[in-house]
Amino acid sequence: MSGQRVNVKGVWSNADFPMSQAVIEPDGKRVHLTGQVGWTEEFEVIGPDNAGKQTHAAIDNIEMVLASLGGTIEDVVSTTMYYVRDEDLDTIQEARRTRFSFNAGPAVTGVKVAALVDAALLVELTVVAVIPHRKFKSPSTQAT
C-alpha cells in the first residue's frame, strides 16, 4: 500500500467501493498518468457500448504504464473518473471494486461529461501514483 489512507467519521463514505477521503502521499516518485481509456494500442475501442469492459481495459493500461516504472495499482493515490452515462456508473464502480484493493483505495473524484475524445468511449480514468524509491525504474534505463 502506498501512502496513508484517511477516512474521517462524520464525513460521507462509501464502503461499497475502494476509496479514501484523503491519501497522505508517501516518499517516492510521483507519477501522473495520461487519462486511460478502453483503447487497444491501435486505438480500437474495447467493448463498444460496454462501460465495464472499457473500465477494465483502462485499468489494464494503467497497470502496464505503472509496471513499466516498477509500480502497481496499489501505488495509485488519486483517481479522476470521467463517465458519459449515468446508467453506467454502477458497472464502472463494479469494475473498480474488482481491481482496486479496499485497503488501498485511492482518493476518487467522479465527473460526468457530455463526451470523451472518441464517441464510442464511455469512461476515462486519470490517476496519480507514488512509486516507492526502492521499486521505481527510471524510464531512461528502459528500452522503448
N, C-alpha and C positions, 0 to 999 in steps of 0.2 A: 504494500500500500504506500502510495506516495502522498505525503502531506497529512496533516491532522484534520480530520473531518469534524465539523461543528454543527450540532443541531440544538437549538435553544428551546426550552419549554416555554410555551406561550406564543410561539411563532408557528404559523401553519406548517404542516409537514405532511408528506405523503409517503406512507410506508409501503405503498403498492409498487413503487419502482425505485431503483437505486439513485439516490440524490442526496446532497447535503446542503444545508443552508449556507455554509461557508466552508472553504478549504484553506488552511494555513499552508502556504507554499513552503515545501521543504528545500533544502540545499540541493542544487542540481542545475542542469541545463534546461532552461525554459524553451519550449518548442511550440511555435504557433503553426498549426496546420491550415492549409487552404481548405475551404469548405469541400467536404467529400459527399459525393452522390452515388447513385447506383449506375455508374458507367463502367464499361469494360475499358481496357487500355485503348481500344479503337473507338471510343465514345459511343458505343452501343448501349442503350438503356437496358438494364437488367430488371426484369419484372415490370414491363409496362402496365400501368393501372394496378400495381400491387405495391402498396407502401411498405408492407412487411419485408418483401424481398429486396426492395430498394434500401431500406434501413440496414438490413444485414449486409448488403453489398457495400454500402457506405462505411460500415464498421469494419468490414474486411479490408477496405482501402486504408482506413485509419491504422489498423493493426500492421499492415505492410509498411507504411511510412514509418511508424514508430519502431518496428523491428529493425528497419534499415539503420536506425540510430541507436539501437541497443535497448529500446523501450518496449513497453507492453501497454495494453489497455488500462492496466492498474495505475499507470503513471498519469492518466488524464485527470486534471484538476478542475477543468471547466468545459462545459459543452453548451453551444448555442444550436438549437434545433429549429430549422425553418421548415414549415409544412404548409401545404396548399389547401387541403380539405379537412374540415373539422371531423368528418366521419372516419378519417384515417388515424386520428390521434390514439385511440386505444391500440390499434395494430402496431403503430410506431413504438408506443410505450412497451408493448409486449416484447417486441424485438429487442429493445434496450434492456428490458429485465433479464433476458436470456444471455446478454453479452457483457453487461457491466455487473461487477460484484456489489452486493448490497452493502458490504463493509467498506467499500472504497468508492462509493458513488460520488461523482463529481458535482460541483455546483452546476445547476442547469437552468437555462432560460429557453423558453419556447416562444417562437414568433410565427404567427400566421401571416403568410404572404399571398399576394394575388397570383404569382407565378414564379418559377425558377428559370434558369438560363435555357433549359430545353423544356418544351411544353409537355413532354411525357414524364418529366421528373416530378415527384410528389414530396420528396423530403431531402434536406441537406443538413449535414452535421459539421459544425466547425468546432474544433477542440483546441485547448491549450493543455500541454503536458509538461511535467517537470521530470526529466530523466535523471536519476541519481548519478553523480560524477563517476562512481565505480562501474556503472553499466554503460555509460554513454560512449558511442562510437562516432568519432568525428567523420563527417562526410568527405573531408579531404583525404582520408585514408581508404576510401572505398572506390571500387571501380564503378563507373556509371554506364 
